[in-house]
């Protein structure tokens, strides 16, 4: 997954999932699973980019302590 990759569902469909989670409509479980998995993949990619950067920052700042 790339950071600029867009999900295949519309904002309206995502809003309907939000409404369902608030109990205002029936939940589309398949779409909900897709949304959760997409966000998990996005977080995994972010982790792979952020951790090395943060690790360098933390290790660099340790030298000053």
PDB file of N, CA, C, O and CB in Angstrom:
ATOM      1  N   UNK A   1       0.843  -1.176   0.000  1.00  0.00           N
ATOM      2  CA  UNK A   1       0.000   0.000   0.000  1.00  0.00           C
ATOM      3  C   UNK A   1       0.888   1.239   0.000  1.00  0.00           C
ATOM      4  O   UNK A   1       1.937   1.263   0.643  1.00  0.00           O
ATOM      5  CB  UNK A   1      -0.958  -0.002   1.217  1.00  0.00           C
ATOM      6  N   UNK A   2       0.467   2.240  -0.708  1.00  0.00           N
ATOM      7  CA  UNK A   2       1.181   3.519  -0.732  1.00  0.00           C
ATOM      8  C   UNK A   2       0.360   4.555   0.035  1.00  0.00           C
ATOM      9  O   UNK A   2      -0.863   4.457   0.129  1.00  0.00           O
ATOM     10  CB  UNK A   2       1.443   3.993  -2.203  1.00  0.00           C
ATOM     11  N   UNK A   3       1.058   5.544   0.576  1.00  0.00           N
ATOM     12  CA  UNK A   3       0.356   6.559   1.356  1.00  0.00           C
ATOM     13  C   UNK A   3      -0.661   7.339   0.535  1.00  0.00           C
ATOM     14  O   UNK A   3      -1.651   7.830   1.075  1.00  0.00           O
ATOM     15  CB  UNK A   3       1.347   7.514   1.961  1.00  0.00           C
ATOM     16  N   UNK A   4      -0.424   7.454  -0.755  1.00  0.00           N
ATOM     17  CA  UNK A   4      -1.362   8.214  -1.583  1.00  0.00           C
ATOM     18  C   UNK A   4      -2.469   7.341  -2.181  1.00  0.00           C
ATOM     19  O   UNK A   4      -3.288   7.818  -2.967  1.00  0.00           O
ATOM     20  CB  UNK A   4      -0.611   8.911  -2.698  1.00  0.00           C
ATOM     21  N   UNK A   5      -2.487   6.073  -1.806  1.00  0.00           N
ATOM     22  CA  UNK A   5      -3.528   5.165  -2.291  1.00  0.00           C
ATOM     23  C   UNK A   5      -4.860   5.533  -1.655  1.00  0.00           C
ATOM     24  O   UNK A   5      -4.962   5.691  -0.439  1.00  0.00           O
ATOM     25  CB  UNK A   5      -3.167   3.690  -1.982  1.00  0.00           C
ATOM     26  N   UNK A   6      -5.861   5.663  -2.485  1.00  0.00           N
ATOM     27  CA  UNK A   6      -7.184   6.033  -1.980  1.00  0.00           C
ATOM     28  C   UNK A   6      -8.053   4.780  -1.852  1.00  0.00           C
ATOM     29  O   UNK A   6      -7.935   3.849  -2.649  1.00  0.00           O
ATOM     30  CB  UNK A   6      -7.863   7.077  -2.915  1.00  0.00           C
ATOM     31  N   UNK A   7      -8.909   4.766  -0.860  1.00  0.00           N
ATOM     32  CA  UNK A   7      -9.808   3.613  -0.713  1.00  0.00           C
ATOM     33  C   UNK A   7     -10.816   3.580  -1.856  1.00  0.00           C
ATOM     34  O   UNK A   7     -11.061   4.598  -2.504  1.00  0.00           O
ATOM     35  CB  UNK A   7     -10.544   3.660   0.648  1.00  0.00           C
ATOM     36  N   UNK A   8     -11.394   2.421  -2.099  1.00  0.00           N
ATOM     37  CA  UNK A   8     -12.332   2.273  -3.214  1.00  0.00           C
ATOM     38  C   UNK A   8     -13.775   2.611  -2.826  1.00  0.00           C
ATOM     39  O   UNK A   8     -14.660   2.560  -3.680  1.00  0.00           O
ATOM     40  CB  UNK A   8     -12.270   0.856  -3.748  1.00  0.00           C
ATOM     41  N   UNK A   9     -14.027   2.947  -1.585  1.00  0.00           N
ATOM     42  CA  UNK A   9     -15.386   3.304  -1.172  1.00  0.00           C
ATOM     43  C   UNK A   9     -15.507   4.827  -1.116  1.00  0.00           C
ATOM     44  O   UNK A   9     -14.515   5.547  -0.999  1.00  0.00           O
ATOM     45  CB  UNK A   9     -15.738   2.668   0.213  1.00  0.00           C
ATOM     46  N   UNK A  10     -16.728   5.282  -1.202  1.00  0.00           N
ATOM     47  CA  UNK A  10     -16.986   6.726  -1.197  1.00  0.00           C
ATOM     48  C   UNK A  10     -17.080   7.257   0.232  1.00  0.00           C
ATOM     49  O   UNK A  10     -17.230   6.502   1.192  1.00  0.00           O
ATOM     50  CB  UNK A  10     -18.284   7.045  -1.966  1.00  0.00           C
ATOM     51  N   UNK A  11     -16.986   8.563   0.336  1.00  0.00           N
ATOM     52  CA  UNK A  11     -17.135   9.212   1.645  1.00  0.00           C
ATOM     53  C   UNK A  11     -18.546   8.954   2.199  1.00  0.00           C
ATOM     54  O   UNK A  11     -18.726   8.778   3.404  1.00  0.00           O
ATOM     55  CB  UNK A  11     -16.863  10.748   1.532  1.00  0.00           C
ATOM     56  N   UNK A  12     -19.512   8.936   1.326  1.00  0.00           N
ATOM     57  CA  UNK A  12     -20.887   8.666   1.748  1.00  0.00           C
ATOM     58  C   UNK A  12     -21.045   7.288   2.358  1.00  0.00           C
ATOM     59  O   UNK A  12     -21.731   7.120   3.365  1.00  0.00           O
ATOM     60  CB  UNK A  12     -21.825   8.807   0.579  1.00  0.00           C
ATOM     61  N   UNK A  13     -20.399   6.293   1.736  1.00  0.00           N
ATOM     62  CA  UNK A  13     -20.473   4.927   2.288  1.00  0.00           C
ATOM     63  C   UNK A  13     -19.789   4.864   3.643  1.00  0.00           C
ATOM     64  O   UNK A  13     -20.248   4.165   4.547  1.00  0.00           O
ATOM     65  CB  UNK A  13     -19.826   3.908   1.322  1.00  0.00           C
ATOM     66  N   UNK A  14     -18.691   5.596   3.780  1.00  0.00           N
ATOM     67  CA  UNK A  14     -17.988   5.616   5.059  1.00  0.00           C
ATOM     68  C   UNK A  14     -18.858   6.308   6.112  1.00  0.00           C
ATOM     69  O   UNK A  14     -18.898   5.877   7.265  1.00  0.00           O
ATOM     70  CB  UNK A  14     -16.616   6.332   4.922  1.00  0.00           C
ATOM     71  N   UNK A  15     -19.544   7.367   5.724  1.00  0.00           N
ATOM     72  CA  UNK A  15     -20.451   8.049   6.653  1.00  0.00           C
ATOM     73  C   UNK A  15     -21.595   7.129   7.086  1.00  0.00           C
ATOM     74  O   UNK A  15     -22.030   7.175   8.237  1.00  0.00           O
ATOM     75  CB  UNK A  15     -21.018   9.325   6.006  1.00  0.00           C
ATOM     76  N   UNK A  16     -22.078   6.296   6.161  1.00  0.00           N
ATOM     77  CA  UNK A  16     -23.140   5.348   6.521  1.00  0.00           C
ATOM     78  C   UNK A  16     -22.630   4.321   7.535  1.00  0.00           C
ATOM     79  O   UNK A  16     -23.373   3.895   8.419  1.00  0.00           O
ATOM     80  CB  UNK A  16     -23.674   4.630   5.259  1.00  0.00           C
ATOM     81  N   UNK A  17     -21.372   3.930   7.407  1.00  0.00           N
ATOM     82  CA  UNK A  17     -20.780   3.029   8.410  1.00  0.00           C
ATOM     83  C   UNK A  17     -20.762   3.730   9.764  1.00  0.00           C
ATOM     84  O   UNK A  17     -21.080   3.123  10.786  1.00  0.00           O
ATOM     85  CB  UNK A  17     -19.333   2.595   7.997  1.00  0.00           C
ATOM     86  N   UNK A  18     -20.392   5.003   9.767  1.00  0.00           N
ATOM     87  CA  UNK A  18     -20.405   5.772  11.015  1.00  0.00           C
ATOM     88  C   UNK A  18     -21.792   5.842  11.617  1.00  0.00           C
ATOM     89  O   UNK A  18     -21.965   5.693  12.827  1.00  0.00           O
ATOM     90  CB  UNK A  18     -19.881   7.175  10.776  1.00  0.00           C
ATOM     91  N   UNK A  19     -22.778   6.069  10.766  1.00  0.00           N
ATOM     92  CA  UNK A  19     -24.168   6.088  11.248  1.00  0.00           C
ATOM     93  C   UNK A  19     -24.552   4.740  11.847  1.00  0.00           C
ATOM     94  O   UNK A  19     -25.225   4.680  12.875  1.00  0.00           O
ATOM     95  CB  UNK A  19     -25.134   6.450  10.101  1.00  0.00           C
ATOM     96  N   UNK A  20     -24.122   3.665  11.203  1.00  0.00           N
ATOM     97  CA  UNK A  20     -24.439   2.324  11.707  1.00  0.00           C
ATOM     98  C   UNK A  20     -23.790   2.091  13.062  1.00  0.00           C
ATOM     99  O   UNK A  20     -24.395   1.489  13.949  1.00  0.00           O
ATOM    100  CB  UNK A  20     -23.980   1.247  10.710  1.00  0.00           C
ATOM    101  N   UNK A  21     -22.562   2.567  13.223  1.00  0.00           N
ATOM    102  CA  UNK A  21     -21.886   2.397  14.509  1.00  0.00           C
ATOM    103  C   UNK A  21     -22.560   3.206  15.617  1.00  0.00           C
ATOM    104  O   UNK A  21     -22.441   2.881  16.798  1.00  0.00           O
ATOM    105  CB  UNK A  21     -20.421   2.803  14.389  1.00  0.00           C
ATOM    106  N   UNK A  22     -23.267   4.262  15.219  1.00  0.00           N
ATOM    107  CA  UNK A  22     -24.044   5.049  16.188  1.00  0.00           C
ATOM    108  C   UNK A  22     -25.440   4.482  16.392  1.00  0.00           C
ATOM    109  O   UNK A  22     -26.222   5.034  17.166  1.00  0.00           O
ATOM    110  CB  UNK A  22     -24.144   6.499  15.730  1.00  0.00           C
ATOM    111  N   UNK A  23     -25.767   3.378  15.703  1.00  0.00           N
ATOM    112  CA  UNK A  23     -27.067   2.736  15.859  1.00  0.00           C
ATOM    113  C   UNK A  23     -28.171   3.358  15.039  1.00  0.00           C
ATOM    114  O   UNK A  23     -29.347   3.106  15.304  1.00  0.00           O
ATOM    115  CB  UNK A  23     -27.459   2.757  17.274  1.00  0.00           C
ATOM    116  N   UNK A  24     -27.826   4.173  14.041  1.00  0.00           N
ATOM    117  CA  UNK A  24     -28.830   4.871  13.230  1.00  0.00           C
ATOM    118  C   UNK A  24     -29.263   4.078  12.003  1.00  0.00           C
ATOM    119  O   UNK A  24     -30.258   4.421  11.366  1.00  0.00           O
ATOM    120  CB  UNK A  24     -28.292   6.209  12.793  1.00  0.00           C
ATOM    121  N   UNK A  25     -28.533   3.031  11.669  1.00  0.00           N
ATOM    122  CA  UNK A  25     -28.864   2.196  10.511  1.00  0.00           C
ATOM    123  C   UNK A  25     -28.192   0.849  10.671  1.00  0.00           C
ATOM    124  O   UNK A  25     -27.425   0.634  11.609  1.00  0.00           O
ATOM    125  CB  UNK A  25     -28.430   2.872   9.180  1.00  0.00           C
ATOM    126  N   UNK A  26     -28.484  -0.059   9.749  1.00  0.00           N
ATOM    127  CA  UNK A  26     -27.883  -1.391   9.796  1.00  0.00           C
ATOM    128  C   UNK A  26     -26.443  -1.330   9.289  1.00  0.00           C
ATOM    129  O   UNK A  26     -26.139  -0.592   8.352  1.00  0.00           O
ATOM    130  CB  UNK A  26     -28.712  -2.397   8.959  1.00  0.00           C
ATOM    131  N   UNK A  27     -25.566  -2.105   9.911  1.00  0.00           N
ATOM    132  CA  UNK A  27     -24.150  -2.115   9.568  1.00  0.00           C
ATOM    133  C   UNK A  27     -23.882  -3.032   8.379  1.00  0.00           C
ATOM    134  O   UNK A  27     -24.301  -4.189   8.367  1.00  0.00           O
ATOM    135  CB  UNK A  27     -23.315  -2.551  10.772  1.00  0.00           C
ATOM    136  N   UNK A  28     -23.182  -2.505   7.390  1.00  0.00           N
ATOM    137  CA  UNK A  28     -22.681  -3.307   6.278  1.00  0.00           C
ATOM    138  C   UNK A  28     -21.365  -3.917   6.761  1.00  0.00           C
ATOM    139  O   UNK A  28     -20.309  -3.292   6.667  1.00  0.00           O
ATOM    140  CB  UNK A  28     -22.486  -2.440   4.949  1.00  0.00           C
ATOM    141  N   UNK A  29     -21.443  -5.134   7.276  1.00  0.00           N
ATOM    142  CA  UNK A  29     -20.281  -5.758   7.918  1.00  0.00           C
ATOM    143  C   UNK A  29     -19.122  -5.977   6.954  1.00  0.00           C
ATOM    144  O   UNK A  29     -17.963  -5.832   7.342  1.00  0.00           O
ATOM    145  CB  UNK A  29     -20.680  -7.081   8.532  1.00  0.00           C
ATOM    146  N   UNK A  30     -19.413  -6.321   5.719  1.00  0.00           N
ATOM    147  CA  UNK A  30     -18.347  -6.554   4.742  1.00  0.00           C
ATOM    148  C   UNK A  30     -17.576  -5.257   4.485  1.00  0.00           C
ATOM    149  O   UNK A  30     -16.345  -5.260   4.460  1.00  0.00           O
ATOM    150  CB  UNK A  30     -18.932  -7.108   3.415  1.00  0.00           C
ATOM    151  N   UNK A  31     -18.288  -4.168   4.299  1.00  0.00           N
ATOM    152  CA  UNK A  31     -17.631  -2.887   4.075  1.00  0.00           C
ATOM    153  C   UNK A  31     -16.878  -2.447   5.320  1.00  0.00           C
ATOM    154  O   UNK A  31     -15.772  -1.917   5.216  1.00  0.00           O
ATOM    155  CB  UNK A  31     -18.653  -1.821   3.669  1.00  0.00           C
ATOM    156  N   UNK A  32     -17.451  -2.657   6.481  1.00  0.00           N
ATOM    157  CA  UNK A  32     -16.790  -2.298   7.728  1.00  0.00           C
ATOM    158  C   UNK A  32     -15.452  -3.037   7.856  1.00  0.00           C
ATOM    159  O   UNK A  32     -14.445  -2.442   8.239  1.00  0.00           O
ATOM    160  CB  UNK A  32     -17.701  -2.617   8.933  1.00  0.00           C
ATOM    161  N   UNK A  33     -15.447  -4.331   7.535  1.00  0.00           N
ATOM    162  CA  UNK A  33     -14.204  -5.114   7.577  1.00  0.00           C
ATOM    163  C   UNK A  33     -13.173  -4.554   6.592  1.00  0.00           C
ATOM    164  O   UNK A  33     -11.992  -4.444   6.919  1.00  0.00           O
ATOM    165  CB  UNK A  33     -14.490  -6.600   7.258  1.00  0.00           C
ATOM    166  N   UNK A  34     -13.626  -4.201   5.388  1.00  0.00           N
ATOM    167  CA  UNK A  34     -12.719  -3.633   4.394  1.00  0.00           C
ATOM    168  C   UNK A  34     -12.093  -2.333   4.899  1.00  0.00           C
ATOM    169  O   UNK A  34     -10.894  -2.110   4.733  1.00  0.00           O
ATOM    170  CB  UNK A  34     -13.464  -3.384   3.076  1.00  0.00           C
ATOM    171  N   UNK A  35     -12.899  -1.490   5.507  1.00  0.00           N
ATOM    172  CA  UNK A  35     -12.417  -0.207   6.020  1.00  0.00           C
ATOM    173  C   UNK A  35     -11.399  -0.433   7.137  1.00  0.00           C
ATOM    174  O   UNK A  35     -10.351   0.212   7.164  1.00  0.00           O
ATOM    175  CB  UNK A  35     -13.596   0.654   6.533  1.00  0.00           C
ATOM    176  N   UNK A  36     -11.703  -1.339   8.045  1.00  0.00           N
ATOM    177  CA  UNK A  36     -10.778  -1.626   9.155  1.00  0.00           C
ATOM    178  C   UNK A  36      -9.470  -2.175   8.617  1.00  0.00           C
ATOM    179  O   UNK A  36      -8.403  -1.734   9.042  1.00  0.00           O
ATOM    180  CB  UNK A  36     -11.405  -2.626  10.154  1.00  0.00           C
ATOM    181  N   UNK A  37      -9.523  -3.124   7.698  1.00  0.00           N
ATOM    182  CA  UNK A  37      -8.307  -3.719   7.147  1.00  0.00           C
ATOM    183  C   UNK A  37      -7.485  -2.695   6.368  1.00  0.00           C
ATOM    184  O   UNK A  37      -6.257  -2.702   6.443  1.00  0.00           O
ATOM    185  CB  UNK A  37      -8.661  -4.899   6.244  1.00  0.00           C
ATOM    186  N   UNK A  38      -8.148  -1.822   5.627  1.00  0.00           N
ATOM    187  CA  UNK A  38      -7.441  -0.780   4.875  1.00  0.00           C
ATOM    188  C   UNK A  38      -6.684   0.139   5.834  1.00  0.00           C
ATOM    189  O   UNK A  38      -5.530   0.488   5.588  1.00  0.00           O
ATOM    190  CB  UNK A  38      -8.435   0.042   4.010  1.00  0.00           C
ATOM    191  N   UNK A  39      -7.338   0.526   6.921  1.00  0.00           N
ATOM    192  CA  UNK A  39      -6.683   1.394   7.898  1.00  0.00           C
ATOM    193  C   UNK A  39      -5.560   0.669   8.639  1.00  0.00           C
ATOM    194  O   UNK A  39      -4.549   1.287   8.975  1.00  0.00           O
ATOM    195  CB  UNK A  39      -7.706   1.922   8.897  1.00  0.00           C
ATOM    196  N   UNK A  40      -5.718  -0.615   8.896  1.00  0.00           N
ATOM    197  CA  UNK A  40      -4.625  -1.389   9.499  1.00  0.00           C
ATOM    198  C   UNK A  40      -3.413  -1.417   8.579  1.00  0.00           C
ATOM    199  O   UNK A  40      -2.280  -1.272   9.038  1.00  0.00           O
ATOM    200  CB  UNK A  40      -5.086  -2.826   9.812  1.00  0.00           C
ATOM    201  N   UNK A  41      -3.645  -1.603   7.281  1.00  0.00           N
ATOM    202  CA  UNK A  41      -2.542  -1.582   6.309  1.00  0.00           C
ATOM    203  C   UNK A  41      -1.875  -0.217   6.269  1.00  0.00           C
ATOM    204  O   UNK A  41      -0.649  -0.124   6.201  1.00  0.00           O
ATOM    205  CB  UNK A  41      -3.049  -1.956   4.910  1.00  0.00           C
ATOM    206  N   UNK A  42      -2.669   0.835   6.310  1.00  0.00           N
ATOM    207  CA  UNK A  42      -2.131   2.190   6.305  1.00  0.00           C
ATOM    208  C   UNK A  42      -1.267   2.426   7.544  1.00  0.00           C
ATOM    209  O   UNK A  42      -0.182   2.998   7.441  1.00  0.00           O
ATOM    210  CB  UNK A  42      -3.271   3.223   6.240  1.00  0.00           C
ATOM    211  N   UNK A  43      -1.735   1.995   8.698  1.00  0.00           N
ATOM    212  CA  UNK A  43      -0.952   2.144   9.929  1.00  0.00           C
ATOM    213  C   UNK A  43       0.342   1.336   9.881  1.00  0.00           C
ATOM    214  O   UNK A  43       1.370   1.782  10.390  1.00  0.00           O
ATOM    215  CB  UNK A  43      -1.781   1.717  11.135  1.00  0.00           C
ATOM    216  N   UNK A  44       0.297   0.162   9.279  1.00  0.00           N
ATOM    217  CA  UNK A  44       1.510  -0.651   9.152  1.00  0.00           C
ATOM    218  C   UNK A  44       2.543   0.063   8.283  1.00  0.00           C
ATOM    219  O   UNK A  44       3.731   0.059   8.606  1.00  0.00           O
ATOM    220  CB  UNK A  44       1.175  -2.036   8.556  1.00  0.00           C
ATOM    221  N   UNK A  45       2.103   0.672   7.192  1.00  0.00           N
ATOM    222  CA  UNK A  45       3.014   1.434   6.329  1.00  0.00           C
ATOM    223  C   UNK A  45       3.587   2.638   7.074  1.00  0.00           C
ATOM    224  O   UNK A  45       4.779   2.928   6.975  1.00  0.00           O
ATOM    225  CB  UNK A  45       2.285   1.899   5.051  1.00  0.00           C
ATOM    226  N   UNK A  46       2.744   3.323   7.807  1.00  0.00           N
ATOM    227  CA  UNK A  46       3.195   4.474   8.586  1.00  0.00           C
ATOM    228  C   UNK A  46       4.233   4.046   9.620  1.00  0.00           C
ATOM    229  O   UNK A  46       5.233   4.732   9.829  1.00  0.00           O
ATOM    230  CB  UNK A  46       2.001   5.161   9.277  1.00  0.00           C
ATOM    231  N   UNK A  47       3.992   2.934  10.249  1.00  0.00           N
ATOM    232  CA  UNK A  47       4.923   2.401  11.247  1.00  0.00           C
ATOM    233  C   UNK A  47       6.296   2.148  10.620  1.00  0.00           C
ATOM    234  O   UNK A  47       7.326   2.491  11.201  1.00  0.00           O
ATOM    235  CB  UNK A  47       4.367   1.096  11.863  1.00  0.00           C
ATOM    236  N   UNK A  48       6.299   1.545   9.424  1.00  0.00           N
ATOM    237  CA  UNK A  48       7.560   1.239   8.754  1.00  0.00           C
ATOM    238  C   UNK A  48       8.355   2.496   8.408  1.00  0.00           C
ATOM    239  O   UNK A  48       9.584   2.459   8.353  1.00  0.00           O
ATOM    240  CB  UNK A  48       7.294   0.441   7.493  1.00  0.00           C
ATOM    241  N   UNK A  49       7.670   3.588   8.181  1.00  0.00           N
ATOM    242  CA  UNK A  49       8.338   4.855   7.852  1.00  0.00           C
ATOM    243  C   UNK A  49       8.709   5.606   9.136  1.00  0.00           C
ATOM    244  O   UNK A  49       9.814   6.137   9.250  1.00  0.00           O
ATOM    245  CB  UNK A  49       7.425   5.739   6.953  1.00  0.00           C
ATOM    246  N   UNK A  50       7.803   5.648  10.082  1.00  0.00           N
ATOM    247  CA  UNK A  50       7.986   6.496  11.267  1.00  0.00           C
ATOM    248  C   UNK A  50       8.993   5.940  12.261  1.00  0.00           C
ATOM    249  O   UNK A  50       9.782   6.701  12.822  1.00  0.00           O
ATOM    250  CB  UNK A  50       6.670   6.689  11.960  1.00  0.00           C
ATOM    251  N   UNK A  51       8.986   4.650  12.490  1.00  0.00           N
ATOM    252  CA  UNK A  51       9.850   4.077  13.523  1.00  0.00           C
ATOM    253  C   UNK A  51      11.333   4.324  13.239  1.00  0.00           C
ATOM    254  O   UNK A  51      12.051   4.738  14.149  1.00  0.00           O
ATOM    255  CB  UNK A  51       9.593   2.583  13.644  1.00  0.00           C
ATOM    256  N   UNK A  52      11.821   4.090  12.028  1.00  0.00           N
ATOM    257  CA  UNK A  52      13.242   4.379  11.790  1.00  0.00           C
ATOM    258  C   UNK A  52      13.591   5.865  11.997  1.00  0.00           C
ATOM    259  O   UNK A  52      14.666   6.183  12.507  1.00  0.00           O
ATOM    260  CB  UNK A  52      13.620   3.960  10.371  1.00  0.00           C
ATOM    261  N   UNK A  53      12.709   6.747  11.612  1.00  0.00           N
ATOM    262  CA  UNK A  53      12.949   8.180  11.802  1.00  0.00           C
ATOM    263  C   UNK A  53      12.978   8.512  13.288  1.00  0.00           C
ATOM    264  O   UNK A  53      13.876   9.214  13.754  1.00  0.00           O
ATOM    265  CB  UNK A  53      11.864   9.019  11.084  1.00  0.00           C
ATOM    266  N   UNK A  54      12.011   8.017  14.022  1.00  0.00           N
ATOM    267  CA  UNK A  54      11.970   8.273  15.459  1.00  0.00           C
ATOM    268  C   UNK A  54      13.154   7.627  16.170  1.00  0.00           C
ATOM    269  O   UNK A  54      13.704   8.196  17.113  1.00  0.00           O
ATOM    270  CB  UNK A  54      10.660   7.759  16.052  1.00  0.00           C
ATOM    271  N   UNK A  55      13.537   6.459  15.724  1.00  0.00           N
ATOM    272  CA  UNK A  55      14.673   5.773  16.330  1.00  0.00           C
ATOM    273  C   UNK A  55      15.951   6.593  16.164  1.00  0.00           C
ATOM    274  O   UNK A  55      16.743   6.698  17.100  1.00  0.00           O
ATOM    275  CB  UNK A  55      14.851   4.379  15.712  1.00  0.00           C
ATOM    276  N   UNK A  56      16.156   7.165  15.003  1.00  0.00           N
ATOM    277  CA  UNK A  56      17.331   8.008  14.782  1.00  0.00           C
ATOM    278  C   UNK A  56      17.284   9.243  15.678  1.00  0.00           C
ATOM    279  O   UNK A  56      18.303   9.652  16.234  1.00  0.00           O
ATOM    280  CB  UNK A  56      17.425   8.428  13.303  1.00  0.00           C
ATOM    281  N   UNK A  57      16.099   9.832  15.815  1.00  0.00           N
ATOM    282  CA  UNK A  57      15.950  11.020  16.662  1.00  0.00           C
ATOM    283  C   UNK A  57      16.237  10.698  18.122  1.00  0.00           C
ATOM    284  O   UNK A  57      16.954  11.436  18.797  1.00  0.00           O
ATOM    285  CB  UNK A  57      14.541  11.599  16.524  1.00  0.00           C
ATOM    286  N   UNK A  58      15.676   9.596  18.604  1.00  0.00           N
ATOM    287  CA  UNK A  58      15.861   9.220  20.003  1.00  0.00           C
ATOM    288  C   UNK A  58      17.328   8.907  20.263  1.00  0.00           C
ATOM    289  O   UNK A  58      17.897   9.378  21.248  1.00  0.00           O
ATOM    290  CB  UNK A  58      14.976   8.008  20.370  1.00  0.00           C
ATOM    291  N   UNK A  59      17.938   8.125  19.397  1.00  0.00           N
ATOM    292  CA  UNK A  59      19.353   7.767  19.577  1.00  0.00           C
ATOM    293  C   UNK A  59      20.256   8.992  19.486  1.00  0.00           C
ATOM    294  O   UNK A  59      21.251   9.081  20.204  1.00  0.00           O
ATOM    295  CB  UNK A  59      19.778   6.731  18.531  1.00  0.00           C
ATOM    296  N   UNK A  60      19.924   9.919  18.623  1.00  0.00           N
ATOM    297  CA  UNK A  60      20.711  11.141  18.482  1.00  0.00           C
ATOM    298  C   UNK A  60      20.610  11.992  19.737  1.00  0.00           C
ATOM    299  O   UNK A  60      21.605  12.555  20.192  1.00  0.00           O
ATOM    300  CB  UNK A  60      20.249  11.943  17.260  1.00  0.00           C
ATOM    301  N   UNK A  61      19.409  12.085  20.295  1.00  0.00           N
ATOM    302  CA  UNK A  61      19.202  12.898  21.488  1.00  0.00           C
ATOM    303  C   UNK A  61      19.785  12.252  22.739  1.00  0.00           C
ATOM    304  O   UNK A  61      20.099  12.957  23.698  1.00  0.00           O
ATOM    305  CB  UNK A  61      17.728  13.153  21.687  1.00  0.00           C
ATOM    306  N   UNK A  62      19.936  10.937  22.754  1.00  0.00           N
ATOM    307  CA  UNK A  62      20.515  10.236  23.906  1.00  0.00           C
ATOM    308  C   UNK A  62      21.958  10.686  24.105  1.00  0.00           C
ATOM    309  O   UNK A  62      22.421  10.767  25.243  1.00  0.00           O
ATOM    310  CB  UNK A  62      20.447   8.693  23.712  1.00  0.00           C
ATOM    311  N   UNK A  63      22.664  10.974  23.043  1.00  0.00           N
ATOM    312  CA  UNK A  63      24.052  11.409  23.134  1.00  0.00           C
ATOM    313  C   UNK A  63      24.201  12.684  23.967  1.00  0.00           C
ATOM    314  O   UNK A  63      25.233  12.893  24.606  1.00  0.00           O
ATOM    315  CB  UNK A  63      24.616  11.633  21.742  1.00  0.00           C
ATOM    316  N   UNK A  64      23.187  13.522  23.961  1.00  0.00           N
ATOM    317  CA  UNK A  64      23.234  14.787  24.689  1.00  0.00           C
ATOM    318  C   UNK A  64      22.923  14.628  26.172  1.00  0.00           C
ATOM    319  O   UNK A  64      23.188  15.533  26.964  1.00  0.00           O
ATOM    320  CB  UNK A  64      22.270  15.764  24.077  1.00  0.00           C
ATOM    321  N   UNK A  65      22.368  13.494  26.546  1.00  0.00           N
ATOM    322  CA  UNK A  65      22.043  13.270  27.957  1.00  0.00           C
ATOM    323  C   UNK A  65      23.280  12.886  28.664  1.00  0.00           C
ATOM    324  O   UNK A  65      23.251  12.647  29.872  1.00  0.00           O
ATOM    325  CB  UNK A  65      20.966  12.201  28.143  1.00  0.00           C
TER     326      UNK A  65
END
